Amino acid sequence: MAKIAGIIAEYDPFHAGHAYHIEETRRRSGADGIVCVMSGAFVQRGGPAFLDKYARAEAAVRGGADLVLELPPACASASAEGFAHGGVSLLAACGCIDTLSFGAETDDLQLLEAAADALSDPLLTEDAKAFMREGRSYAAALAAALEARDPAMAAVIATPNNMLAVEYLKALKTVNGAAGISPLAVKRVGAAYHDDEYRGEGLTGAAATGPEDPARPAYPSASSIRKAVREGQYTGAEDYSLVLGPEAMAAPLMSKLRTLAYIGADLTVYEDVSSDLAARILAAAPFTLSYAELCDRIVTRAFTLARVKRALTHILLEIRKGDSRKAPAYLKVLALREGSPAVRAFAQKALLPRITKDADDTAGLAADSRFAQDIYHQMVFAAHGTALPDDFRRSPFVLHA
């Protein structure tokens, strides 16, 4: 029986560090195939993906993955908890996943498990409420409560990758069908998550990472590649001619907010939008602002920029409260490697309807994916004057053997 490992990612864009993670996952787990669950048109940081999902999925398969499935928009744009829960739910629905591999700043699984257990304690949430009354965001309040209880454990979740790792571990214990999936932590190498200084790909030595660790490969962060492309400094061979930045949100979002304000809609029905946050959003009417200016007007100590961006994305995409925790309804294929054991296992054991062509989705199961992609295409056309084919006319990328 083939052994299959799963990875949950954004690949926005796919780079050498991601290829290293896939390679290490295959080596350390002994997997015969790798299934990746990847964000679609919109991503977890809030806003549109830098690069079209089909291009990213193709890059992932060329970089070592065997099968790429789309993470539905409600989960892809959720907080770390919702993102992890959705990704693990999708992998469980594949019916063939033995291992969940994720990157983290540490590969000490016991330490990460301890942090997951600490964050799962209901009493910690109660402790966090006291810090929230001081005006802190939920994430900051939770971190402060954990710091007061166990400073060492608080340090573990201080980085985004470790926080996601902890959420994956929590999800493995709560998602139906995930009990048989074993976790595998792969220590990150190269640039830090938020490092936006692009140094090229695959370099080694002091010139790449500094003298403190000359043997560490200089895999870039996705943030640094996005910044280098925007500034015209990127030196790779990939085609980044149709990328999107956060400002692409401006036109469709402002139109949506004007409409909702005009009809007196209740914004609190949307994911991540509380009554106080809704009031701050509506106070920016009539929305004659850039996207960055709108975010700046809304952000407070309690409402971080990440929270605000996710909330605005949820409003634009009609993502309602609780949508990110709904059980997945479909498995949408974006790319695959022909003849892979992972593809064969998926075809035999998938527990949900498989969608390879949206034209065949007569039940409308993936309507949320198409809606998000249609808005994304609108943004690409506005930014570049190029009309990408819609999902009804696109098929998964196939890397032939």
N, C-alpha and C positions, 0 to 999 in steps of 0.2 A: 504494500500500500504506500502510495506516495506521501511524503511529508511536506506540508505546505505552511509557509510562514506568511504572516500578514504585517503590513506597515500602514500607518495612517499618516497622511502628509498633505502638504499644499503644493510643493514643488513650484514655487512662484518667484523665480524660475528654477528649473532643475539645474543642479550644478555638481561639481566633482565631489563635494561632501556628501551629497545624496547618493551618488554612485558608490562611494566608500561604504555608506551605511548598508546599502543593499548587498554589497559583496561580503561585508562582515556578518550580516544576518545569515546569508547562505552558508558561510563557512562555520559560524559558531553554532547554528541550529541544526546543521546537516540537512537543510531543506532541499527538496527537489524542485521547488518552485516558489515564487514570491508573488503574492497578491497585494496590490496597493489600493487603498481607499483614498481618493484624492478630492480636495475641494474643487468645485466647478467654477461658475462665473464670478462668484463673490467669495471672499476669504475671511478668515477669523479675525484679522486685525481691523475689519470693518471697511467696506468699499469693494470696488471691482478688483478682480485679479489683474496682475500686471500683464499677463499673457493669456491668450485664449486657452481654454481647457484642453482642446484637442491637441494643440501644439505641445502643451506640457505633458500630456499623457503619452504622446509619441516619444518625447525626450526620455521619459521614464522607462519605457520599454527598450529603447535603444541603449539606455544606461544600465540595464540589468533586470528590470522587472519583467514578469511574465504576463500579468493581467492588471489592468487599471480600471477601477470602478469609481463612479462619481458619488461623492458624499452629498446628500441632498442639501439645498440652500439653507434650510432652517438650522441644520447642524453645522454646516461649514462656516456660518457667520455668527455662531453662538460663542459664549464664554468658554473657557477651558473645560469646564465640567460638561457642558452640552456638546461641545466638539468631540470630546473623548467618548462620551456615552453614545453619540451617533455613530462614530467610527467603529467602536467595538460591536455595536448592534449590527452593523452592516457585515462585519467580518464573521460574526456568529451566524448570520443568515446565509453565508456562503456554504456552510455545512461541511467544510473540508479544512478549516484552519487549525493547526496544531500549536502555533507559536505567534504571539504578538511581540514584534520587535519595535523598540523606540529609542531615540537618541536622548541622552541625558548628560549632565555635567559629571555624573558619577555612574559607574556601572555596579555600585554596591546595592544590589537588589534588596538586601535585608534592611538597609537604611531607608530606601525609598518606600518599602512596605510599611516600615514603622511610621513614616510621615503620612502615608495614606490612612493608616489606622487612627493617627492623631486627628487628622482632618475629618474623619468620619464620626468623631465623638460629638453627639448632640450638645453636650455641655460646653464644648468649645464655641459653638454657634451662639449659645446664650452669652458667653463671655464677650464675644465680638460685638454684641449689641451695645454694650457700654461704650465702646470705642466709636461705634457708628453715631451715637448721640453727640459725640464731640465733632461731628461733621466729616468723619473719614468715610471713604468708599468702603463697600463691603469687603473687597479684597484686602485693602489696607487694614481694616479692622480685624479681619481674620488673622492676618499676619501678626498684628500687634498682640492679639490674644494668645497666639501660639508662642510668640516671643516671651511673653510673661510666664508662660507655663514651661517652655523648654527652648532656650535660645539656640541650642545646637540643631534642633529640629526645624526651627524657623529659618535657619541659614540654608537648610536643604531646599526649601521651596522658594528661595529668593530669586531664582532665575527662571525665565519662561519655560525652558525645556524641562527642568526638573518638575515644575508645577504641572506641566502636561503629563509627564511620566507618572506622577502621583495620581492624577485623574484617570489615566489609563488603568492603573492598578485598582482604583476604586471601582471603575466600570466593570472590570473583569469579575468582580465579586457580586455585582448587582444586575447585570444584563442577562436576560434569559438566554440560555444556550451557550454562554461564554465560559462556563465552569471548566470545560476541558481544554481551554486555551492557556498555555503557559507563557509567562512574561519573559522577555529577554531585553536587558538594558545594554545598549551599546554606547560607550563613552564618546562624546563628541570630540572631534579633532578639528584644528583650524580656527577660523575666526569665531568670535563670540556671536551670539544671536543678534545683538543690536549693533555689532561692529559695522560701520558703514564705510570704512576705508577699503577700497578695492585694490588688491595687490596682484591680481592675476590668479590663474588657477594652476594648482599642482606644483607650486614652487616649494622649495625647502630651504632650511638654513636661516641665518640671522636676518637676511634681507627680507625674508617673507614673514617671519613671526617674532622676530626679536631674539636677542642672545640668550634669553632665559630658557628657551626650549628649542634649540636649533634643529632637532630631529622631527619636530611636529609638522606635519604637512600643512601648507597654507591654504586649505580649502576656504573659499570665500563664503561670506554669509549671503543669503538672498538679498538682504537689505543693501549690501555694498554693491551688488550687481545692478539692482534697480537704480541706485543713485548714479553709478557710473554710466549707465545707459542714458539716463535723463541729462547728464552733464556732458555727454559725448565723449566719455573717457573709456568706454568699454572696448576691450581689445580681442574679444572672442569671436568665433566664426558664426555664432547663432544669429538668426534673423529676428531682430527685435524692432521691426519697422512698424508694427501695429500694437504697440504696448499702450496701456492706460495708466494714468496716475490718479490720485484721489480727486482732483478737480473735475474729472469726468462725471462725478456725481452731481455737480452743481445744477445743470439744466433739468434733468428729470426729477431730481429731488425737490428743487424749489417749486416746480410745477405741482408736484404731488402735495407739498406742504400748503401751498396757496389754496388748492382745492379743498383739502381737509379743514383748513382754517375757515374757509368760506361757508362750508356746510355745517360747521360746528361739531366736527367729528371728535370722538373721544380717543385721544392718542394712547391712553393707558391700556387699550386692548392689545397693543403691540408688545412683543418681547423686549424686555429691558427698559420699558418706559414706565416710570412711576408717575404719580400725580405731580410731584415737584419738578421732575424732568420734563414732563409734558408742558407745564407752565413756562419753563425757561425756553423751550423750543418755540412755543406760540408767541412768546414775547418778542421774538425776532421778526415777526411779520411786519411788512409785506415781503420779506425775504429777498430784498434787492441786495444780495451779498454774494461774495465768493463762497465756495465750500469751506475754505480755511477760516474765513471771517465768521461764518455761521457757527462752526465748531468752537471758535474762540469765545463767542458770546455765551455759549451754553456751558462750557467747562467750568467746574468749580472743584473744590477739594473733594467733595463727595461724589461728583460726577466726573470721572477721569476722561481723558480724551478717547481712550480705547472704548470705554462704555458708551460715550456719546456717539462715536462712529458706528458702533454695532447697532445702537438704537435707531439711528437714522437709516441704516441699511435695512433694518427690519421694517421700518415704516414704508420705505420704497418698495420692498418686495412683498408686502402684505403678510409678514410673518407674525402670527399672533402668539400670545402667551401660551406656553405649553407645547408649541409646535416642535421645538427641538427635542422634546422627550417622547414624542410619539414613536411607536414602533415603525421601522422602515417598511415601505410597501413594495419596493422594487429594487432590482440590482441592475444599474445602467452601466454597460460596458463602453469604455472610451478607447481602449487600446489593448492589444494582446499580441503574444508571441505564438505563432503558429506551431502546433504540435507539442506545446509545453505540458508537462504533467499537471501543472496548476490549472491550465485551461480545461483539461480533460476532467480533473476532479471537480472543478466548478460546474461544468456541464452536467455531471452525474449527480451531484449532491446539493446543489443550490436549493434553498428552502423557500425562496420568493421568486416571482416572475422575473425572468431575465429579459432585459431590453437591449437589443443591439441596434435596432432601427426604430426611431420614434414613430415612423409611419405605421408600424405594427402595434403600437400602444393604443389599441382601440378603446381600452377602459380608462384611458387618461391618467394612469398611475403616476407618470412622470411629468404631469402638467406643471408642477412647481419648478422643476428643472428647466423646462422650456420657457416658462415665464421669465425666470432670472436670465436665461441666455438671450432672450429677445431684447431685454433691457440692455444687456451687455453689448449686443450687436448695435443697438441704437447709439450707445456711447462711442463705439469704435467708428461708426460712420460719421458721427459729429466731429470726432477728433481727427480722422484721417481721410474721410471721403471714400472709404472702402466698405462695400457691403459683403460681409461674411455670409456663407450659406447657413440657413437656419437648420435646426436639429432634425427636421423632417427630411432634409436632403443630405445629411451627413451619416457616414458609417464609421465604425471604429477603425482606427489605424491598425493594420495587421503587418507585423514584422515576419516575413516569410523565412522559413528555415533554409 
